[in-house]
Amino acid sequence: MKKFILSAVLAAAAMTASAASATQAWIGDYHLNARSGPGTNYHKLGTFNPCTAVHVVAYNHGWAKVYFNHN
């Protein structure tokens, strides 16, 4: 699993509770940058495709910390 920070507004389009302490969410209809921290001044780590499932573990000033299994 990899850890990323995403904009909470876009990442949390549809949520359901998961078995772990994280909340499952899906990336919306657009590509979304994954960053190393909660802001556009942080390094871009990659890009999520639309409809990608992620697990939100925390929110910080409109950003979501997520885990993503890319396998």
C-alpha positions in Angstrom: 0.0 0.0 0.0 1.1 3.5 -0.7 0.2 6.7 1.3 -0.9 9.8 -0.5 -2.6 13.2 0.2 -5.5 14.2 -1.9 -8.0 17.1 -2.0 -10.9 16.0 0.2 -13.4 17.7 -1.9 -12.6 15.6 -5.0 -11.5 12.4 -3.3 -14.5 12.0 -1.0 -17.1 12.0 -3.7 -18.7 8.7 -2.5 -17.9 7.1 0.8 -18.8 3.9 2.7 -17.5 2.6 5.9 -14.9 -0.2 5.6 -13.8 -2.9 8.0 -10.7 -1.0 9.0 -10.6 2.4 10.6 -10.3 4.0 7.2 -13.2 5.2 5.1 -13.4 4.0 1.5 -13.8 6.8 -1.2 -13.5 7.0 -4.9 -11.8 9.6 -7.1 -14.5 11.5 -9.0 -14.8 12.0 -12.8 -11.4 13.7 -13.2 -7.7 12.8 -12.9 -6.4 13.9 -9.4 -2.9 14.6 -8.4 -1.4 12.7 -5.4 0.9 14.9 -3.3 3.3 14.2 -0.4 1.5 16.6 1.9 -1.7 18.7 2.3 -1.1 21.5 -0.2 -0.2 22.2 -3.8 3.3 23.3 -2.6 4.1 19.7 -1.8 5.7 17.4 -4.3 3.5 15.6 -6.8 3.8 11.9 -6.4 1.6 10.8 -9.3 -2.0 11.0 -10.7 -5.1 9.0 -9.8 -7.4 8.0 -12.6 -11.1 8.6 -12.4 -13.1 6.0 -10.4 -10.1 4.8 -8.4 -10.9 3.4 -4.9 -8.8 4.8 -2.0 -9.0 4.5 1.8 -9.2 7.8 3.6 -7.5 7.7 7.1 -7.4 11.4 8.0 -8.5 14.9 6.9 -6.4 18.1 7.1 -7.6 21.5 6.0 -9.6 20.2 3.0 -7.2 17.5 2.1 -7.4 13.8 2.7 -4.6 11.4 3.7 -5.3 8.1 1.9 -3.9 4.6 1.4 -4.0 3.2 -2.1 -3.3 -0.4 -3.2 -2.0 -0.1 -6.8 -1.7 -3.8 -7.4 
